[in-house]
Amino acid sequence: MRNPVPFDSLYRHGFVRIAVGTPRVAIAEPSINAAGIVELARRADRCGALLALFPELGLSGYSIDDLVQQDALLDAVERALAELLDSTRDMRTMLIAGAPLRSEGKLFNCALVMHRGNLLGAVPKAYLPNYREFYEERHYAAASEAVHDCITVAGQQVPFGNDLLFTAIAMPDFTLHVEICEDLWFPLPPSSYAALAGASILANPSASNATIGKADFRRLLCRSQSARCVAAYAYAAAGYGESTTDLAWDGHGLICENGDLLAESKRFAFESDLITADIDLERLRQERMRLTSFNDCVRVHRESLIDMRRIEVALEVPTEAVVLERKIARYPYVPSEAALLDERCEEAYAIQVQGLARRLESVAKKVVIGISGGLDSTQALLVAARTMDSLGLPRSNILAYSLPGFATTEHTQENARTLMQHLGVTAGEIDIRPSAMQMLRDIGHPYARGEAVFDVTFENVQAGERASHLFRLANLQGALVVGTSDLSELALGYTTYGVGDHMCHYAVNASVPKTLIRHLVGWVARSGQLDRSVSETLESILNSPATAELVPEAPGEMRSAEDTVGPYELQDFNLYYLSRFGFRPSKVAYLACQAWSRRERGMWPSSMAPAERHEYDLATIKRWLAVFIQRFVQSSQFKRSALPNAPKVGSGGSLSPRGDWRAPSDATAQAWLEELRDEVPDS
């Protein structure tokens, strides 16, 4: 059956848009407040949001003190609620609004969940602050004091309690739970139990007056709760119009997802405000599936969770294209902010250096490394140099060799020589062509007879000779071979298996993707850590195309590895979302299209020059994603199943069979390729 939601809509790919509104408050004027909520709700509905959250006691105003116990005011609240329900019958958006409600001879501070003019449930506040400026126990009963689990409001009998979960029928990953203000400040928030019971969106209508520094604490609470619960967390604080008799109000709205702050309102605004964010529900589900400790916690608290009540909601997924507003980083392994990039580069080097240092302390004091004049071997050499410095060993303990073959260019050879010289390592050069030619003659390869046959065998004979020389040099010198292959090459199987660049004694780059290596080398070149001559050589290496230099080219030409495996920047993007989150190929293509086919400020890492910035259309994205899937899922796992030891560097993961990635070596990619073919348009 054809999916009615268009490919370019966020709702086709597991996202949902939610909104947080902070209306201007009219204290003790429920009808005016209802109209303000309706106005913002319509804005949320027009922009495609399926959930809109408003502040605590928004119908009455939070700061009305003893007026809240006046029947005239409470009657007006119920009338205003009826107006609100009637005015929102034509909206797809589900609303959460706050109101004081009478029941069982008590007064409860409640959040009301409503959709299409129907009340779906009423959630009473669990923990009532009664300290400093707060006196809620003077007016309200806590949720635990309720006797019944239903309440009659505005002529409707609805579920009542803080154990309610609202699940969208058409969106299986959408489950909402509501808690109120102080509930989040408590050591065991109700939302924690709700998340264990399956809630993916946690909403908090709050009042929360403003004091210096409090906004930072709110951010910390919301971000940390979203991270602990592996959920989205929406927060709406009361704003302008609340009484300033003794307090002030900043209308602070926040939307977080799994520790990330996605949207934040302008504080102290004099007018109503609405913010939105697009929540990746599929990502949250995938994360929970992987986090076995999360599900261990579910098991431990199972008895507290099984009685939580589920209310099904007939949310209607928009069939028009709702354009994703969320920024998708083109380089998920590389921070775009300059300060953060510096911090991450320093940390990446520290991890690589510590891993190699520990290995040297336990195995050998010398390393052997092949230097090609390319990015990967440059990064490995920089790590080795830092490691020797950290251990107080001379850099002469680094035995670095250039190993020119049939297609080595003078440009890369000169870069290799210059780099080794300026870093003060023990440099050597071994021409592998004689031994490679002997191998070609021994196996009867046509090239040995003078024929220009440049096949895989021709390439791998050279790669094998290089590795063989390095291992025998290590034997001779009592050293260990440091590998240079990176995460991107391993994902694509673009390494020579066995005694080739696939194998070494210790692989410092094996969990560092090509895009990050480029920025690590660039960071060293531009940070003033090394003298100018080394930095100039590093810049020359950065400006050279990625090529193994195994096949002779016509004069003036140089074949890039990316001609075969695709642009590394695009394949790193595919690797991140397929291996880290397990997304469908269609979703990866959609995200890539969002990231790579439009120009936005701040989407490029700050260190990237304009000439390095590319764009890709959907057809190109689909083409290279198919290549990635074929190589990653089907044709190269056997290489990753035999990887040497290597330190895990980034949270994006490694492909070690002892680490983040375990897969059969004989799987097929048919399911992924069919999904890509059937669900992604050709243009």
C-alpha positions as CSV (number, residue, x, y, z in Angstrom):
1,M,0.0,0.0,0.0
2,R,1.4,3.4,-1.0
3,N,2.4,5.6,2.0
4,P,0.1,8.7,1.9
5,V,2.7,10.8,3.6
6,P,5.1,12.4,1.1
7,F,8.8,11.5,1.2
8,D,9.9,15.0,2.0
9,S,7.7,15.2,5.1
10,L,9.1,14.7,8.6
11,Y,6.1,12.5,9.5
12,R,7.2,10.0,6.9
13,H,10.4,9.3,8.8
14,G,9.5,8.9,12.5
15,F,9.6,12.5,13.6
16,V,6.8,14.4,15.4
17,R,6.6,18.2,15.8
18,I,5.8,19.4,19.3
19,A,5.2,23.0,20.5
20,V,5.6,24.9,23.8
21,G,3.5,28.0,24.2
22,T,3.7,30.7,26.8
23,P,0.6,32.9,26.5
24,R,0.3,36.3,28.1
25,V,-1.5,35.7,31.3
26,A,-4.6,37.5,32.7
27,I,-4.7,36.5,36.4
28,A,-8.2,35.4,37.5
29,E,-9.5,35.9,34.0
30,P,-10.1,32.3,32.7
31,S,-12.0,33.3,29.6
32,I,-9.2,35.6,28.4
33,N,-6.6,32.9,29.2
34,A,-8.5,30.3,27.2
35,A,-8.6,32.7,24.2
36,G,-4.8,33.2,24.5
37,I,-4.2,29.4,24.6
38,V,-6.5,28.9,21.5
39,E,-4.5,31.6,19.6
40,L,-1.2,29.8,20.2
41,A,-2.8,26.4,19.6
42,R,-3.9,27.5,16.2
43,R,-0.4,28.6,15.4
44,A,0.9,25.2,16.5
45,D,-1.8,23.4,14.4
46,R,-1.0,25.4,11.3
47,C,2.7,24.6,11.5
48,G,2.1,20.9,11.7
49,A,2.6,20.3,15.5
50,L,0.7,17.3,16.9
51,L,1.3,18.4,20.6
52,A,1.2,21.8,22.2
53,L,2.1,22.4,25.9
54,F,1.0,25.4,28.0
55,P,2.0,26.5,31.5
56,E,0.8,25.3,34.9
57,L,-2.6,26.7,35.9
58,G,-2.7,28.6,32.7
59,L,-6.5,29.0,32.7
60,S,-6.6,30.7,36.1
61,G,-3.1,32.1,36.4
62,Y,-0.7,30.5,38.9
63,S,-0.2,33.5,41.2
64,I,-3.7,34.1,42.3
65,D,-3.1,32.8,45.9
66,D,-6.3,32.4,47.9
67,L,-8.5,33.5,45.0
68,V,-8.1,30.0,43.7
69,Q,-10.4,28.7,46.5
70,Q,-13.2,31.0,45.4
71,D,-16.1,29.2,43.7
72,A,-16.8,32.0,41.4
73,L,-13.3,31.7,40.0
74,L,-13.5,27.9,39.8
75,D,-16.8,28.1,38.0
76,A,-15.3,30.5,35.5
77,V,-12.4,28.1,35.0
78,E,-14.8,25.3,34.0
79,R,-16.7,27.6,31.7
80,A,-13.4,28.7,30.1
81,L,-12.4,25.1,29.7
82,A,-15.6,24.4,27.8
83,E,-14.8,27.3,25.6
84,L,-11.3,26.0,25.0
85,L,-12.6,22.6,24.1
86,D,-15.2,23.9,21.8
87,S,-12.7,26.2,20.0
88,T,-10.2,23.5,19.4
89,R,-12.5,20.8,17.9
90,D,-11.2,21.4,14.4
91,M,-7.5,21.1,15.4
92,R,-5.3,18.1,14.8
93,T,-3.0,19.2,17.7
94,M,-3.3,17.6,21.1
95,L,-3.2,20.2,23.9
96,I,-2.0,20.3,27.5
97,A,-3.3,23.1,29.6
98,G,-3.3,23.7,33.3
99,A,-6.3,24.4,35.6
100,P,-7.4,24.1,39.2
101,L,-10.1,21.4,39.5
102,R,-12.5,20.4,42.3
103,S,-13.1,16.8,43.1
104,E,-13.8,14.7,46.2
105,G,-14.1,17.8,48.3
106,K,-10.5,18.7,47.4
107,L,-8.8,21.1,45.0
108,F,-6.2,19.7,42.6
109,N,-3.6,21.5,40.5
110,C,-4.1,19.7,37.2
111,A,-2.9,19.4,33.7
112,L,-5.6,18.7,31.2
113,V,-4.9,16.7,28.0
114,M,-7.4,17.3,25.2
115,H,-7.9,16.6,21.5
116,R,-10.6,17.5,19.0
117,G,-12.8,19.0,21.7
118,N,-12.5,16.0,24.0
119,L,-10.9,15.7,27.4
120,L,-8.6,12.7,27.4
121,G,-7.4,12.9,30.9
122,A,-6.6,15.0,33.9
123,V,-3.2,14.7,35.6
124,P,-2.9,16.1,39.2
125,K,0.3,17.4,40.5
126,A,2.2,14.8,42.6
127,Y,4.5,16.9,44.8
128,L,3.4,20.3,46.1
129,P,6.2,22.8,47.0
130,N,5.6,24.4,50.4
131,Y,8.8,26.2,51.2
132,R,10.3,29.6,50.6
133,E,7.9,31.5,48.3
134,F,5.7,28.5,47.7
135,Y,2.5,27.6,49.7
136,E,0.7,25.1,47.4
137,E,-0.3,22.8,50.3
138,R,-2.4,25.7,51.6
139,H,-4.6,25.3,48.5
140,Y,-4.2,22.0,46.8
141,A,-4.3,18.3,47.5
142,A,-1.5,16.1,46.1
143,A,-2.2,13.3,43.5
144,S,-1.7,10.7,46.2
145,E,-4.7,12.0,48.1
146,A,-7.1,11.3,45.3
147,V,-9.5,8.4,46.1
148,H,-11.0,7.9,42.6
149,D,-9.3,7.4,39.3
150,C,-11.9,9.3,37.3
151,I,-13.1,12.9,37.5
152,T,-16.0,14.8,35.9
153,V,-14.9,18.0,34.2
154,A,-16.9,20.2,31.9
155,G,-19.6,17.5,31.7
156,Q,-17.1,14.8,30.7
157,Q,-15.9,11.9,32.9
158,V,-12.2,11.4,32.3
159,P,-9.4,9.4,33.7
160,F,-7.7,11.1,36.6
161,G,-4.2,10.5,38.0
162,N,-0.5,10.9,37.3
163,D,-0.3,7.3,36.0
164,L,-1.8,8.2,32.6
165,L,0.0,7.4,29.3
166,F,-1.5,8.9,26.1
167,T,-0.6,6.7,23.0
168,A,-1.1,7.8,19.4
169,I,-2.8,5.0,17.5
170,A,-1.3,6.0,14.1
171,M,2.2,6.6,15.6
172,P,3.3,3.6,17.7
173,D,6.4,5.4,19.0
174,F,4.4,8.4,20.4
175,T,3.5,7.9,24.0
176,L,3.0,11.0,26.2
177,H,3.2,11.5,30.0
178,V,2.6,14.7,31.9
179,E,4.0,15.8,35.2
180,I,3.7,19.3,36.7
181,C,6.5,21.7,37.7
182,E,7.8,20.5,41.1
183,D,7.4,16.9,40.1
184,L,10.6,17.3,38.1
185,W,12.5,18.7,41.0
186,F,11.7,15.7,43.2
187,P,14.4,12.9,43.4
188,L,12.1,10.4,41.8
189,P,10.0,12.2,39.2
190,P,6.8,10.5,38.0
191,S,8.2,10.9,34.4
192,S,11.0,8.4,35.3
193,Y,8.5,5.7,35.9
194,A,6.4,6.8,32.9
195,A,9.5,6.5,30.6
196,L,10.2,3.0,31.9
197,A,6.6,2.2,31.1
198,G,7.1,3.4,27.5
199,A,6.5,7.1,27.5
200,S,8.7,8.8,24.8
201,I,7.5,12.4,25.3
202,L,7.5,13.9,28.8
203,A,5.7,17.2,29.2
204,N,5.8,19.6,32.1
205,P,3.4,22.5,32.5
206,S,5.1,24.7,35.0
207,A,4.8,28.1,36.7
208,S,8.4,28.5,38.0
209,N,9.1,32.1,38.9
210,A,12.3,33.7,37.7
211,T,15.4,34.2,39.9
212,I,19.0,34.8,38.9
213,G,20.5,31.5,37.7
214,K,17.3,29.5,37.8
215,A,17.1,29.2,34.0
216,D,20.4,27.4,34.0
217,F,19.1,24.9,36.5
218,R,15.9,24.4,34.5
219,R,18.0,23.6,31.4
220,L,20.1,21.2,33.5
221,L,17.0,19.4,34.9
222,C,15.2,19.1,31.5
223,R,18.3,18.0,29.6
224,S,19.3,15.5,32.2
225,Q,15.8,14.1,32.6
226,S,15.5,13.6,28.9
227,A,18.9,11.9,28.9
228,R,18.2,9.6,31.8
229,C,14.8,8.7,30.4
230,V,16.0,8.5,26.8
231,A,13.0,10.7,25.9
232,A,11.9,14.1,24.7
233,Y,11.1,16.6,27.5
234,A,9.0,19.7,26.9
235,Y,8.7,22.4,29.6
236,A,6.5,25.5,29.7
237,A,6.9,28.1,32.5
238,A,4.4,30.9,33.2
239,G,5.2,34.2,31.6
240,Y,4.2,37.9,31.5
241,G,1.0,38.8,33.2
242,E,1.4,36.6,36.3
243,S,1.3,38.7,39.5
244,T,4.5,40.5,40.4
245,T,3.4,41.2,44.0
246,D,6.4,39.3,45.3
247,L,7.7,37.4,42.3
248,A,8.7,37.8,38.6
249,W,8.1,35.3,35.7
250,D,10.1,34.7,32.6
251,G,8.0,32.4,30.4
252,H,10.8,30.0,29.9
253,G,10.0,27.3,27.3
254,L,12.3,24.3,26.6
255,I,12.2,21.3,24.4
256,C,15.0,18.6,24.9
257,E,15.7,15.2,23.4
258,N,18.0,12.7,25.0
259,G,20.2,15.3,26.6
260,D,20.1,17.8,23.7
261,L,18.4,21.2,23.9
262,L,16.5,21.5,20.7
263,A,14.5,24.7,21.2
264,E,14.3,27.4,23.8
265,S,12.0,30.4,24.1
266,K,13.0,34.0,24.6
267,R,12.7,34.7,28.3
268,F,10.9,37.8,29.8
269,A,8.9,38.4,26.6
270,F,6.0,40.8,27.0
271,E,3.9,39.0,24.4
272,S,2.8,35.4,23.9
273,D,5.4,33.1,22.4
274,L,5.5,29.7,20.7
275,I,8.5,27.4,20.0
276,T,8.5,24.1,18.2
277,A,10.9,21.2,17.8
278,D,10.9,18.1,15.7
279,I,11.4,15.0,17.9
280,D,13.0,11.9,16.4
281,L,10.8,9.2,18.0
282,E,12.5,6.4,16.1
283,R,15.9,7.4,17.4
284,L,14.5,7.3,21.0
285,R,13.1,3.8,20.4
286,Q,16.3,2.6,18.9
287,E,18.3,3.9,21.8
288,R,16.2,2.2,24.3
289,M,16.4,-1.0,22.4
290,R,20.2,-0.9,22.6
291,L,20.5,0.2,26.2
292,T,20.1,-3.1,28.1
293,S,20.5,-1.3,31.4
294,F,17.4,0.8,30.6
295,N,15.4,-2.4,30.2
296,D,17.0,-3.9,33.3
297,C,15.5,-0.9,35.2
298,V,12.1,-1.7,33.6
299,R,12.4,-5.2,35.0
300,V,13.3,-4.1,38.5
301,H,10.4,-1.7,38.6
302,R,7.9,-3.8,36.7
303,E,5.4,-4.0,39.5
304,S,5.1,-0.2,39.7
305,L,4.6,0.0,35.9
306,I,2.1,-2.6,34.9
307,D,-0.8,-0.7,36.4
308,M,-0.2,2.5,34.5
309,R,-3.2,3.3,32.3
310,R,-2.9,3.8,28.6
311,I,-5.3,6.1,26.7
312,E,-5.4,5.7,22.9
313,V,-5.5,9.0,21.0
314,A,-6.6,9.2,17.3
315,L,-3.9,11.7,16.3
316,E,-4.0,12.3,12.6
317,V,-0.6,12.3,10.9
318,P,-0.5,15.2,8.4
319,T,-0.6,14.0,4.8
320,E,0.8,17.3,3.5
321,A,4.6,17.8,3.4
322,V,5.8,19.2,6.8
323,V,9.3,20.3,6.3
324,L,11.8,19.3,8.9
325,E,13.0,22.3,10.9
326,R,15.6,20.4,12.9
327,K,19.2,21.0,11.8
328,I,20.9,17.8,10.7
329,A,24.7,18.0,10.9
330,R,26.5,17.2,7.6
331,Y,29.4,15.9,9.7
332,P,28.0,13.9,12.6
333,Y,31.4,13.0,13.8
334,V,32.7,16.5,13.7
335,P,31.4,19.4,15.8
336,S,30.6,22.6,13.8
337,E,31.4,25.0,16.7
338,A,35.1,26.1,16.7
339,A,35.5,25.8,20.5
340,L,33.9,22.4,20.7
341,L,35.9,21.2,17.7
342,D,39.1,22.2,19.5
343,E,38.0,20.3,22.6
344,R,37.0,17.2,20.8
345,C,40.2,17.1,18.7
346,E,42.3,17.3,21.9
347,E,40.3,14.6,23.4
348,A,40.5,12.3,20.4
349,Y,44.3,12.6,20.4
350,A,44.4,11.9,24.1
351,I,42.5,8.7,23.6
352,Q,44.6,7.5,20.7
353,V,47.8,8.5,22.6
354,Q,46.8,6.7,25.8
355,G,45.9,3.5,23.9
356,L,49.2,3.4,22.1
357,A,51.2,4.4,25.2
358,R,49.7,1.5,27.2
359,R,50.6,-0.9,24.4
360,L,54.1,0.4,24.2
361,E,54.6,0.0,28.0
362,S,53.5,-3.6,27.9
363,V,55.0,-4.8,24.5
364,A,57.7,-2.6,23.0
365,K,59.3,0.8,23.1
366,K,59.5,1.2,19.4
367,V,57.0,1.4,16.6
368,V,57.1,0.8,12.9
369,I,54.8,2.8,10.6
370,G,54.4,3.2,6.9
371,I,54.1,6.8,5.7
372,S,52.4,7.4,2.4
373,G,52.0,11.1,2.5
374,G,48.3,10.7,2.9
375,L,45.9,11.7,5.7
376,D,45.6,8.4,7.6
377,S,49.3,7.7,7.9
378,T,49.9,11.3,8.8
379,Q,47.4,11.1,11.7
380,A,49.0,7.8,12.9
381,L,52.4,9.4,12.8
382,L,51.2,12.5,14.8
383,V,49.7,10.2,17.4
384,A,53.0,8.2,17.6
385,A,55.0,11.4,18.0
386,R,52.7,12.6,20.8
387,T,52.9,9.2,22.5
388,M,56.7,9.1,22.5
389,D,56.7,12.7,24.0
390,S,54.2,11.6,26.7
391,L,56.3,8.6,27.7
392,G,59.5,10.5,27.7
393,L,60.9,8.4,24.9
394,P,62.8,9.8,21.9
395,R,60.9,10.3,18.6
396,S,63.8,8.3,17.0
397,N,62.0,5.3,18.4
398,I,59.4,5.8,15.7
399,L,60.7,3.9,12.7
400,A,58.9,5.5,9.8
401,Y,59.2,4.2,6.3
402,S,58.0,5.4,2.9
403,L,57.3,2.5,0.6
404,P,56.9,3.8,-2.9
405,G,55.2,1.5,-5.5
406,F,54.3,1.6,-9.1
407,A,52.0,4.6,-8.8
408,T,53.5,6.7,-6.1
409,T,53.7,10.3,-7.1
410,E,56.6,12.7,-6.3
411,H,54.1,15.0,-4.6
412,T,53.0,12.5,-1.9
413,Q,56.5,11.1,-1.6
414,E,57.9,14.5,-0.9
415,N,55.2,15.1,1.7
416,A,56.1,11.9,3.4
417,R,59.8,12.7,3.4
418,T,59.3,16.2,4.7
419,L,56.9,15.2,7.4
420,M,59.3,12.5,8.8
421,Q,62.2,14.8,8.7
422,H,60.5,17.7,10.5
423,L,59.0,15.4,13.2
424,G,62.4,14.1,14.1
425,V,61.6,10.4,13.6
426,T,63.9,7.7,12.3
427,A,63.1,7.8,8.6
428,G,63.7,5.2,5.9
429,E,62.6,4.5,2.4
430,I,62.2,1.1,0.7
431,D,61.2,0.7,-2.9
432,I,58.7,-2.1,-3.0
433,R,58.6,-2.4,-6.8
434,P,61.3,-5.1,-7.1
435,S,59.7,-7.4,-4.6
436,A,56.2,-6.7,-5.9
437,M,57.4,-7.4,-9.5
438,Q,58.9,-10.7,-8.2
439,M,55.6,-11.6,-6.7
440,L,53.8,-10.7,-9.9
441,R,56.2,-12.9,-11.9
442,D,55.8,-15.8,-9.4
443,I,52.0,-15.8,-9.7
444,G,52.1,-15.3,-13.5
445,H,50.4,-11.9,-13.5
446,P,50.1,-10.3,-17.0
447,Y,51.9,-7.1,-15.8
448,A,55.1,-9.1,-15.3
449,R,54.9,-9.8,-19.1
450,G,54.6,-6.2,-19.9
451,E,50.8,-6.0,-20.2
452,A,49.1,-2.9,-18.7
453,V,46.7,-4.9,-16.5
454,F,45.9,-3.0,-13.3
455,D,43.4,-5.3,-11.5
456,V,42.8,-6.0,-7.8
457,T,45.7,-8.5,-7.8
458,F,48.0,-5.8,-9.1
459,E,46.9,-3.4,-6.3
460,N,46.9,-6.0,-3.5
461,V,50.4,-7.3,-4.3
462,Q,51.7,-3.8,-3.6
463,A,49.6,-3.4,-0.4
464,G,50.8,-6.9,0.7
465,E,54.4,-6.1,0.1
466,R,54.2,-2.9,2.1
467,A,52.7,-4.8,5.1
468,S,55.1,-7.6,4.8
469,H,58.1,-5.3,4.9
470,L,56.7,-3.4,7.9
471,F,56.1,-6.6,9.9
472,R,59.5,-8.0,9.2
473,L,61.1,-4.6,10.1
474,A,59.2,-4.8,13.4
475,N,60.6,-8.3,14.0
476,L,64.1,-7.0,13.2
477,Q,63.8,-3.9,15.4
478,G,61.8,-5.3,18.3
479,A,59.0,-2.9,17.5
480,L,55.2,-3.1,16.9
481,V,53.5,-2.1,13.7
482,V,51.1,0.8,14.0
483,G,48.2,0.6,11.6
484,T,46.8,3.5,9.7
485,S,43.4,2.4,8.3
486,D,40.5,4.5,9.5
487,L,36.9,3.7,10.4
488,S,35.5,4.8,7.0
489,E,37.8,2.5,5.1
490,L,36.9,-0.4,7.4
491,A,33.1,0.3,7.0
492,L,33.5,0.3,3.2
493,G,35.9,-2.7,3.1
494,Y,38.4,-0.5,1.3
495,T,41.4,-2.2,2.8
496,T,43.6,-5.1,1.7
497,Y,42.7,-8.1,3.8
498,G,45.2,-10.1,5.8
499,V,48.8,-9.0,5.3
500,G,47.8,-5.7,3.8
501,D,46.8,-2.3,5.3
502,H,44.0,-4.3,7.1
503,M,46.5,-5.8,9.5
504,C,48.9,-4.4,12.1
505,H,49.9,-4.9,15.8
506,Y,47.8,-1.9,17.0
507,A,45.4,0.3,15.0
508,V,45.2,3.8,16.4
509,N,42.9,5.1,13.6
510,A,40.4,2.2,13.4
511,S,37.5,4.0,15.1
512,V,38.3,7.4,13.7
513,P,36.3,8.3,10.5
514,K,37.9,9.9,7.5
515,T,36.1,13.2,8.1
516,L,37.3,13.5,11.6
517,I,40.9,12.6,10.7
518,R,40.8,15.4,8.2
519,H,39.9,17.8,11.0
520,L,42.3,16.3,13.4
521,V,45.2,16.9,11.0
522,G,43.9,20.3,10.2
523,W,43.6,21.2,13.8
524,V,47.2,20.4,14.4
525,A,48.3,22.3,11.3
526,R,46.4,25.5,12.3
527,S,46.8,25.5,16.1
528,G,50.4,26.4,16.3
529,Q,51.5,23.2,18.1
530,L,54.2,22.5,15.5
531,D,56.6,24.7,13.7
532,R,55.6,26.4,10.4
533,S,57.4,23.9,8.1
534,V,55.4,21.0,9.6
535,S,52.2,22.9,9.4
536,E,52.8,23.7,5.7
537,T,53.4,20.0,5.0
538,L,50.2,19.1,6.8
539,E,48.3,21.6,4.7
540,S,49.8,20.1,1.6
541,I,48.6,16.7,2.7
542,L,45.1,18.0,3.5
543,N,44.9,19.5,0.0
544,S,45.7,16.2,-1.7
545,P,43.0,13.8,-2.9
546,A,42.5,10.5,-1.0
547,T,44.1,7.8,-3.1
548,A,46.0,4.6,-2.5
549,E,48.3,5.3,-5.4
550,L,48.4,1.7,-6.6
551,V,47.4,2.2,-10.2
552,P,49.5,4.3,-12.6
553,E,47.5,7.2,-14.0
554,A,47.8,9.2,-17.2
555,P,50.0,12.3,-16.9
556,G,48.2,15.0,-14.9
557,E,45.5,12.6,-13.6
558,M,45.0,11.1,-10.2
559,R,42.2,8.7,-9.4
560,S,40.6,9.3,-6.1
561,A,39.4,6.5,-3.8
562,E,36.1,8.3,-3.7
563,D,35.5,7.5,-7.3
564,T,35.1,3.9,-6.2
565,V,33.5,4.0,-2.8
566,G,31.8,7.4,-2.9
567,P,32.5,10.7,-1.1
568,Y,33.8,10.0,2.3
569,E,31.9,12.8,3.9
570,L,28.6,11.3,2.6
571,Q,29.6,7.7,3.4
572,D,30.5,8.8,7.0
573,F,27.1,10.3,7.3
574,N,25.6,7.0,6.1
575,L,27.8,5.0,8.5
576,Y,26.7,7.1,11.5
577,Y,23.0,6.7,11.0
578,L,23.0,3.1,9.8
579,S,25.4,1.6,12.4
580,R,24.7,4.0,15.3
581,F,20.9,4.1,15.1
582,G,19.8,1.3,12.8
583,F,17.7,3.6,10.7
584,R,16.0,2.5,7.5
585,P,17.9,3.4,4.3
586,S,14.9,5.7,3.4
587,K,15.3,7.7,6.6
588,V,19.1,7.9,6.2
589,A,18.5,9.2,2.6
590,Y,16.0,11.7,3.9
591,L,18.3,13.0,6.6
592,A,21.2,13.2,4.1
593,C,19.0,15.2,1.8
594,Q,18.1,17.6,4.6
595,A,21.8,18.0,5.6
596,W,23.4,18.1,2.2
597,S,21.1,19.6,-0.3
598,R,20.5,23.0,1.2
599,R,22.7,25.9,2.4
600,E,22.4,27.1,6.0
601,R,24.7,29.1,8.1
602,G,26.4,27.1,10.8
603,M,26.0,23.7,9.0
604,W,29.7,23.5,8.1
605,P,32.5,22.9,10.6
606,S,34.2,26.2,11.3
607,S,37.6,25.0,10.0
608,M,36.3,24.0,6.6
609,A,37.3,26.2,3.7
610,P,34.6,27.2,1.2
611,A,36.3,25.2,-1.6
612,E,35.8,22.0,0.5
613,R,32.0,22.5,0.8
614,H,29.9,20.3,-1.4
615,E,26.2,19.6,-1.9
616,Y,24.4,16.4,-3.0
617,D,21.0,16.0,-4.6
618,L,18.7,13.1,-3.8
619,A,19.7,11.0,-6.8
620,T,23.4,11.2,-5.8
621,I,22.6,10.4,-2.2
622,K,20.6,7.4,-3.2
623,R,23.3,6.1,-5.5
624,W,26.1,6.2,-2.9
625,L,23.9,5.0,-0.1
626,A,23.3,1.8,-2.2
627,V,27.1,1.4,-2.6
628,F,27.5,1.9,1.1
629,I,24.9,-0.7,2.0
630,Q,26.3,-3.3,-0.4
631,R,29.8,-2.9,0.9
632,F,29.0,-2.4,4.6
633,V,26.3,-5.1,5.1
634,Q,27.3,-7.7,2.6
635,S,30.7,-7.7,1.1
636,S,33.2,-6.5,3.8
637,Q,32.2,-7.8,7.2
638,F,34.7,-10.6,7.0
639,K,37.5,-8.0,7.2
640,R,36.0,-6.4,10.3
641,S,35.6,-9.8,12.0
642,A,39.4,-10.1,12.1
643,L,40.4,-6.6,13.1
644,P,43.5,-5.9,15.3
645,N,43.2,-4.2,18.6
646,A,42.3,-0.5,18.6
647,P,41.0,2.1,21.0
648,K,37.4,3.3,20.7
649,V,37.6,7.0,20.2
650,G,34.1,8.5,19.4
651,S,30.6,7.9,20.7
652,G,29.7,7.1,17.1
653,G,31.1,3.7,17.8
654,S,33.7,1.3,16.4
655,L,33.4,-1.6,14.1
656,S,35.5,-4.0,16.2
657,P,33.9,-7.4,16.8
658,R,34.9,-7.0,20.4
659,G,33.2,-3.6,20.6
660,D,30.2,-2.0,19.1
661,W,29.6,-4.0,16.0
662,R,29.0,-7.7,15.6
663,A,27.6,-9.1,12.3
664,P,27.8,-12.3,10.2
665,S,30.4,-12.3,7.5
666,D,28.0,-13.9,5.0
667,A,24.9,-11.8,5.3
668,T,23.1,-10.3,2.3
669,A,22.0,-6.7,1.9
670,Q,18.8,-7.4,0.0
671,A,16.3,-6.1,2.7
672,W,18.2,-2.8,2.9
673,L,18.5,-2.4,-0.9
674,E,14.9,-3.2,-1.5
675,E,13.8,-0.6,1.1
676,L,16.0,2.0,-0.5
677,R,14.7,1.2,-4.0
678,D,11.0,1.1,-3.0
679,E,10.9,4.0,-0.5
680,V,13.3,6.6,-1.9
681,P,12.4,8.6,-5.1
682,D,15.0,8.7,-7.8
683,S,15.0,12.5,-7.7
